Structure formats: C-alpha cells, structure tokens
C-alpha cells in the first residue's frame, strides 16, 4: 500500500495538478470510479487484515516488546491509512462522484476543485507516511 500511495503522490497527483479545473475534476472522478474494483479492494482490505494478523501469529515467537511494536504498527496503520481513507478521502470522493460536472458553472468548478484538491492531497500525504513509519 505504501507503494501505491507513494506512486499516487509522486506521479499521478502532480500530473493531475497540471490540468485545468474541469480536466482535473473529470480525471479524478473517473479514477475514483474505476479504482473501486475487486483487485484494489482485495489489496487494500488484505493489508488491513494482514497487519492485524501479524501480532496474533507471532505472539509467542518474539519477545513481548516486539509484540507491542507489532500492535503499535497495527494501530498506526489502521488509523493512518484505513481511518484517514474512510473519514477523509472517501467523503471527498463521494462529493466529486455526486457532482454532474457538465451542469455546473466555471465558478462552481473552480470552487469544487479548491474544496477537494488540497484536502485530498493532505489526506493522501498522511496515508503515504503512516505505512512507512516502520
């Protein structure tokens, strides 16, 4: 997941950032719609489940301080990736998804991009950094 967030932050978003307001919103809207596929869901949810299973399977194999490091990693990942995605990125995606870009004015387009872009990028920055803490 760190690789996905890193690539998104360092290639996709900077490229999108160079687009006009309407092009940016159309591209982001399109990507948000196609990313919700079974492969992505499997990887995203699989990482969340796997990071939770590591402390369970390795409970008796490592000293207790390592176990608590695994627990700390689990909490950081769940909050920093899953929590931020659910409470930050997805609501912004839903705002964009519900917007008919063909029926709003140029001022509304600019306002929508302003409302979404910086917040979305900041949430993604958090998601990118949390998985790489350990």
Backbone as CSV, one residue per row, in Angstrom:
resi,resn,N_x,N_y,N_z,CA_x,CA_y,CA_z,C_x,C_y,C_z
1,UNK,0.834,-1.196,0.000,0.000,0.000,0.000,0.870,1.247,0.000
2,UNK,2.000,1.197,0.693,2.889,2.362,0.710,3.340,2.685,-0.699
3,UNK,3.593,1.662,-1.494,3.998,1.884,-2.883,2.900,2.528,-3.705
4,UNK,1.667,2.098,-3.487,0.537,2.703,-4.199,0.404,4.175,-3.822
5,UNK,0.458,4.463,-2.520,0.321,5.854,-2.078,1.491,6.709,-2.549
6,UNK,2.693,6.142,-2.538,3.872,6.881,-2.985,3.764,7.212,-4.472
7,UNK,3.402,6.228,-5.283,3.267,6.453,-6.723,2.178,7.475,-6.997
8,UNK,1.071,7.349,-6.307,-0.027,8.300,-6.471,0.440,9.717,-6.148
9,UNK,1.183,9.861,-5.042,1.627,11.179,-4.590,2.726,11.775,-5.458
10,UNK,3.537,10.933,-6.062,4.699,11.425,-6.775,4.589,11.379,-8.291
11,UNK,3.553,10.780,-8.809,3.388,10.728,-10.260,1.983,11.154,-10.692
12,UNK,0.985,10.485,-10.144,-0.387,10.723,-10.603,-0.881,12.114,-10.203
13,UNK,-0.831,12.421,-8.913,-1.358,13.719,-8.454,-0.610,14.920,-9.024
14,UNK,0.719,14.892,-9.115,1.388,16.038,-9.748,0.986,16.207,-11.213
15,UNK,0.790,15.091,-11.910,0.324,15.173,-13.300,-1.081,15.737,-13.380
16,UNK,-1.951,15.266,-12.508,-3.315,15.798,-12.467,-3.324,17.278,-12.112
17,UNK,-2.417,17.663,-11.237,-2.365,19.052,-10.790,-2.106,20.045,-11.904
18,UNK,-1.528,19.585,-12.999,-1.234,20.458,-14.135,-2.439,20.661,-15.063
19,UNK,-3.498,19.915,-14.831,-4.682,20.005,-15.682,-5.525,21.215,-15.306
20,UNK,-6.361,21.629,-16.243,-7.320,22.695,-15.945,-8.306,22.175,-14.907
21,UNK,-9.085,23.066,-14.327,-10.020,22.680,-13.271,-10.971,21.580,-13.720
22,UNK,-11.598,21.748,-14.872,-12.572,20.744,-15.339,-11.869,19.444,-15.704
23,UNK,-10.693,19.520,-16.318,-9.954,18.306,-16.662,-9.532,17.558,-15.390
24,UNK,-9.076,18.302,-14.403,-8.678,17.711,-13.135,-9.851,16.966,-12.505
25,UNK,-10.991,17.631,-12.411,-12.159,17.023,-11.768,-12.659,15.814,-12.552
26,UNK,-12.671,15.895,-13.873,-13.098,14.743,-14.686,-12.157,13.563,-14.487
27,UNK,-10.855,13.832,-14.523,-9.877,12.756,-14.371,-9.980,12.110,-12.992
28,UNK,-10.051,12.918,-11.952,-10.151,12.380,-10.599,-11.454,11.611,-10.412
29,UNK,-12.534,12.141,-10.952,-13.829,11.466,-10.866,-13.751,10.105,-11.567
30,UNK,-13.148,10.070,-12.729,-13.026,8.823,-13.477,-12.157,7.811,-12.736
31,UNK,-11.024,8.261,-12.206,-10.138,7.344,-11.481,-10.801,6.813,-10.218
32,UNK,-11.517,7.673,-9.506,-12.202,7.229,-8.300,-13.247,6.170,-8.611
33,UNK,-13.845,6.271,-9.768,-14.877,5.293,-10.137,-14.271,3.952,-10.546
34,UNK,-13.133,3.962,-11.221,-12.566,2.698,-11.684,-11.696,2.008,-10.641
35,UNK,-11.199,2.739,-9.654,-10.329,2.103,-8.656,-11.115,1.175,-7.736
36,UNK,-12.401,1.379,-7.638,-13.217,0.514,-6.789,-13.497,-0.805,-7.503
37,UNK,-12.429,-1.554,-7.735,-12.543,-2.854,-8.383,-12.101,-3.933,-7.397
38,UNK,-12.345,-5.179,-7.751,-12.073,-6.275,-6.813,-10.588,-6.401,-6.463
39,UNK,-9.702,-6.189,-7.421,-8.263,-6.311,-7.144,-7.825,-5.275,-6.115
40,UNK,-8.248,-4.023,-6.302,-7.858,-2.987,-5.347,-8.462,-3.258,-3.976
41,UNK,-9.720,-3.632,-3.940,-10.366,-3.923,-2.664,-9.647,-5.061,-1.939
42,UNK,-9.250,-6.082,-2.674,-8.547,-7.218,-2.084,-7.218,-6.773,-1.484
43,UNK,-6.463,-5.961,-2.208,-5.169,-5.496,-1.706,-5.356,-4.560,-0.517
44,UNK,-6.271,-3.620,-0.633,-6.487,-2.646,0.440,-6.973,-3.329,1.714
45,UNK,-8.002,-4.139,1.599,-8.533,-4.830,2.777,-7.598,-5.936,3.253
46,UNK,-6.903,-6.573,2.313,-5.934,-7.603,2.679,-4.818,-7.052,3.546
47,UNK,-4.355,-5.861,3.234,-3.303,-5.231,4.040,-3.816,-4.917,5.439
48,UNK,-5.038,-4.474,5.528,-5.620,-4.157,6.839,-5.759,-5.418,7.687
49,UNK,-6.191,-6.493,7.068,-6.345,-7.761,7.789,-4.981,-8.352,8.146
50,UNK,-4.062,-8.322,7.200,-2.739,-8.904,7.425,-1.997,-8.224,8.567
51,UNK,-2.043,-6.905,8.605,-1.335,-6.195,9.676,-1.955,-6.509,11.046
52,UNK,-3.202,-6.908,11.044,-3.848,-7.314,12.300,-3.466,-8.747,12.682
53,UNK,-3.214,-9.585,11.692,-2.889,-10.983,11.974,-1.437,-11.200,12.401
54,UNK,-0.548,-10.307,12.017,0.871,-10.477,12.362,1.076,-10.628,13.867
55,UNK,0.536,-9.738,14.696,0.755,-9.934,16.141,0.158,-11.241,16.667
56,UNK,-0.937,-11.677,16.078,-1.575,-12.917,16.534,-0.677,-14.120,16.233
57,UNK,-0.181,-14.195,14.999,0.621,-15.361,14.605,2.027,-15.359,15.212
58,UNK,2.536,-14.211,15.531,3.902,-14.129,16.048,3.961,-13.842,17.548
59,UNK,2.843,-13.985,18.225,2.751,-13.666,19.652,3.812,-14.406,20.477
60,UNK,3.989,-15.675,20.263,4.923,-16.479,21.072,6.318,-16.595,20.464
61,UNK,6.533,-16.025,19.295,7.827,-16.179,18.624,8.828,-15.076,18.936
62,UNK,8.343,-13.953,19.424,9.217,-12.812,19.668,9.074,-12.347,21.107
63,UNK,10.070,-11.626,21.593,9.930,-11.030,22.937,8.722,-10.092,22.972
64,UNK,8.207,-9.880,24.163,6.983,-9.069,24.322,7.136,-7.652,23.783
65,UNK,8.340,-7.063,23.870,8.495,-5.704,23.341,8.309,-5.668,21.821
66,UNK,8.660,-6.743,21.131,8.425,-6.819,19.684,6.930,-6.974,19.417
67,UNK,6.255,-7.764,20.235,4.803,-7.906,20.093,4.125,-6.541,20.173
68,UNK,4.536,-5.725,21.151,3.915,-4.410,21.306,4.282,-3.484,20.150
69,UNK,5.415,-3.700,19.531,5.765,-2.948,18.319,4.810,-3.317,17.183
70,UNK,4.490,-4.613,17.079,3.507,-5.051,16.085,2.134,-4.422,16.347
71,UNK,1.755,-4.365,17.613,0.467,-3.747,17.975,0.475,-2.266,17.636
72,UNK,1.558,-1.581,17.954,1.684,-0.167,17.615,1.607,0.042,16.106
73,UNK,2.263,-0.816,15.365,2.205,-0.741,13.901,0.777,-0.928,13.416
74,UNK,0.082,-1.885,13.990,-1.322,-2.136,13.648,-2.166,-0.887,13.880
75,UNK,-2.021,-0.274,15.014,-2.819,0.919,15.346,-2.482,2.068,14.401
76,UNK,-1.194,2.282,14.189,-0.781,3.369,13.283,-1.330,3.128,11.879
77,UNK,-1.233,1.901,11.411,-1.730,1.597,10.060,-3.240,1.774,9.978
78,UNK,-3.941,1.236,10.960,-5.397,1.349,10.923,-5.856,2.795,10.993
79,UNK,-5.244,3.580,11.842,-5.628,4.987,11.959,-5.126,5.781,10.761
80,UNK,-3.843,5.614,10.440,-3.204,6.436,9.415,-3.577,6.104,8.001
81,UNK,-3.998,4.888,7.743,-4.385,4.514,6.380,-5.895,4.291,6.295
82,UNK,-6.377,3.310,7.013,-7.798,2.982,6.915,-8.668,4.106,7.451
83,UNK,-8.323,4.621,8.623,-9.116,5.694,9.228,-9.130,6.957,8.383
84,UNK,-7.959,7.347,7.890,-7.873,8.548,7.056,-8.632,8.353,5.747
85,UNK,-8.537,7.166,5.174,-9.263,6.887,3.929,-10.767,6.993,4.140
86,UNK,-11.257,6.348,5.197,-12.697,6.324,5.467,-13.220,7.706,5.842
87,UNK,-12.491,8.407,6.698,-13.009,9.684,7.192,-12.579,10.890,6.357
88,UNK,-11.569,10.740,5.531,-11.062,11.876,4.767,-11.244,11.768,3.262
89,UNK,-10.571,10.799,2.659,-10.574,10.706,1.206,-11.919,10.281,0.622
90,UNK,-12.540,9.285,1.219,-13.800,8.786,0.658,-14.902,9.844,0.656
91,UNK,-15.097,10.612,1.730,-16.118,11.664,1.656,-15.851,12.682,0.527
92,UNK,-14.587,13.012,0.300,-14.270,13.926,-0.804,-14.551,13.262,-2.150
93,UNK,-14.224,11.977,-2.265,-14.531,11.240,-3.492,-16.033,11.217,-3.756
94,UNK,-16.806,11.041,-2.687,-18.262,10.983,-2.842,-18.843,12.327,-3.263
95,UNK,-18.298,13.409,-2.731,-18.738,14.745,-3.163,-18.513,14.895,-4.658
96,UNK,-17.327,14.527,-5.093,-16.997,14.637,-6.519,-17.852,13.695,-7.352
97,UNK,-18.051,12.473,-6.879,-18.827,11.496,-7.640,-20.268,11.937,-7.852
98,UNK,-20.837,12.612,-6.866,-22.241,13.040,-6.955,-22.429,14.302,-7.789
99,UNK,-21.321,14.914,-8.203,-21.409,16.168,-8.940,-21.470,15.898,-10.435
100,UNK,-22.474,16.454,-11.081,-22.550,16.398,-12.539,-21.710,17.556,-13.074
101,UNK,-20.520,17.248,-13.521,-19.570,18.280,-13.935,-20.033,19.037,-15.176
102,UNK,-20.936,18.452,-15.924,-21.421,19.098,-17.147,-22.480,20.160,-16.862
103,UNK,-23.027,20.148,-15.658,-24.142,21.056,-15.383,-23.797,22.180,-14.402
104,UNK,-22.520,22.310,-14.039,-22.166,23.379,-13.107,-21.338,24.453,-13.812
105,UNK,-21.347,25.627,-13.247,-20.668,26.778,-13.850,-19.154,26.696,-13.646
106,UNK,-18.434,27.543,-14.364,-16.980,27.609,-14.212,-16.594,27.987,-12.782
107,UNK,-17.343,28.890,-12.178,-17.063,29.284,-10.797,-17.260,28.108,-9.843
108,UNK,-18.312,27.333,-10.078,-18.569,26.162,-9.246,-17.494,25.092,-9.456
109,UNK,-17.023,24.965,-10.679,-15.946,24.015,-10.981,-14.686,24.406,-10.224
110,UNK,-14.326,25.670,-10.289,-13.131,26.152,-9.588,-13.285,25.966,-8.080
111,UNK,-14.458,26.284,-7.558,-14.705,26.140,-6.121,-14.637,24.671,-5.696
112,UNK,-15.166,23.781,-6.530,-15.135,22.356,-6.211,-13.700,21.845,-6.192
113,UNK,-12.913,22.235,-7.179,-11.508,21.805,-7.187,-10.793,22.337,-5.938
114,UNK,-11.004,23.591,-5.622,-10.379,24.187,-4.442,-10.795,23.446,-3.182
115,UNK,-12.067,23.091,-3.105,-12.601,22.394,-1.931,-11.996,21.003,-1.768
116,UNK,-11.725,20.336,-2.879,-11.298,18.942,-2.839,-9.780,18.768,-2.878
117,UNK,-9.098,19.476,-3.757,-7.709,19.140,-4.084,-6.748,19.190,-2.896
118,UNK,-6.684,20.279,-2.190,-5.715,20.408,-1.100,-6.026,19.418,0.021
119,UNK,-7.303,19.308,0.388,-7.676,18.361,1.447,-7.331,16.928,1.041
120,UNK,-7.670,16.564,-0.194,-7.427,15.209,-0.676,-5.935,14.911,-0.652
121,UNK,-5.139,15.844,-1.147,-3.690,15.648,-1.174,-3.121,15.534,0.246
122,UNK,-3.620,16.330,1.163,-3.141,16.253,2.544,-3.485,14.909,3.183
123,UNK,-4.705,14.437,2.955,-5.077,13.122,3.487,-4.198,12.034,2.864
124,UNK,-3.942,12.127,1.569,-3.107,11.127,0.912,-1.670,11.186,1.431
125,UNK,-1.188,12.376,1.742,0.149,12.517,2.312,0.245,11.770,3.640
126,UNK,-0.788,11.870,4.458,-0.818,11.137,5.726,-0.800,9.636,5.455
127,UNK,-1.610,9.183,4.508,-1.655,7.757,4.202,-0.313,7.262,3.672
128,UNK,0.357,8.097,2.922,1.665,7.719,2.369,2.690,7.579,3.474
129,UNK,2.657,8.442,4.457,3.677,8.452,5.503,3.451,7.386,6.565
130,UNK,2.216,7.118,6.944,1.963,6.179,8.034,2.464,4.768,7.742
131,UNK,2.234,4.208,6.541,2.726,2.832,6.324,4.250,2.759,6.314
132,UNK,4.943,3.859,6.112,6.392,3.810,6.031,7.060,4.153,7.363
133,UNK,6.268,4.358,8.416,6.831,4.682,9.728,7.749,3.560,10.193
134,UNK,7.327,2.338,9.974,8.138,1.191,10.404,8.695,0.530,9.183
